[in-house]
Amino acid sequence: MVNSRRLLENFLQLVQIDSITYEEKNVVQYLLDKLKGLSTTELNTEIDNVGGKVGGNTGNLIISLSGNASVPSIMFSAHLDTVAPGRGIRPQIKDGIITSAANTVLGADDKVGVAALLEMIISIVEDNIPHGPVEVIFSVAEEKGLLGAKNLDISEIKSKYAFIFDSASPVGYITVRAPFQDSIIATVRGKSTHAGVNPETGVNAIVAAAKAIAAMSLGRIDDETTANVGVINGGRASNIVPDKVDIKAEARSLDASKLKAQTDSILDNLRTHAEKMGATVIADAQREYDGFNLTADDWIVKIVQNAVANIGLDAVLEATGGGADTNVYNVRGLTAVGLGVGYLQPHSTRESISIAELERAAKLAIAIVETVQKGSDLQS
Ligand SMILES: [Zn+2]
């Protein structure tokens, strides 16, 4: 059973431990200290070597509970790193809502997931909750390109199913679809010259880039597809015709072929319009991550729907527009769903979580373990 006081206390402690990306070590230590206090022989902890690979001060923390081997092994995950401004976080509670007291994020993304899964592990052990094999991955460097999950040695993971506690939706929401994403990096090359003396001999890279961008379809393309030009950089002085502009753009779609069409159209617009101006374009599109698409027929979705109902909530299937560790695990051969943990306005200083949602997130984690156990009781 969820111990509300312990859960809240752990959450408040966790957010006060700085864990900007690549600096998650102290949070790992906190979690290890908490687990050390548990009297059980079935708990194993390991820190992998991903810290060295990605340039962080710790690897992923991998925890396993052996459990009843006839029950399917399941994996849970939450990430340890938080975004900036995230140093010296001081939480405050008002009317059951936790926010940051100062000008920082709260770090509920994803310390809510971390606290909920810690509470799940403690509850399983202390309350002797019947369970199958459970693996918990506390990943590093999620906010800088999902690096902890991408570099995790997947051959070490026994589970085929993964529950990722990190979605900015209410508890009960299940992310079953996520977009494919491309990033586009381009340089428009013109020819510099003195803007007042002989402008006619130059090629203005800013104008060329502007015409190309103006011709692109951006923003919401359709209900599955979005595109954005997010960075444009160029020019040196007002009296120099600029010879170089750097552009960063992205496109996302729940549908891989729509994404390809959108990415191609961004590249085509760049080339066509810039070349019309006499500029040249060097552009490169890269797949950031692949999407996934599950339905209510998938075992993992049924498990979560049952677990959500068991804690008295309504399950809602949803698509997400953002990438998360969930994408990585689906691409890497697991079947993974993202789960709402109730934090609001992540990546902002207005970030918040209600104590009620924090509790529901922990209850859901335990309910998933119980539902998987019961499901295999029914089958046998
Ligand atoms: Zn997150």
Residues whose N, C-alpha, C, O or C-beta is under 5 A from the ligand:
A	BS01	ZN	D109 D110 D166
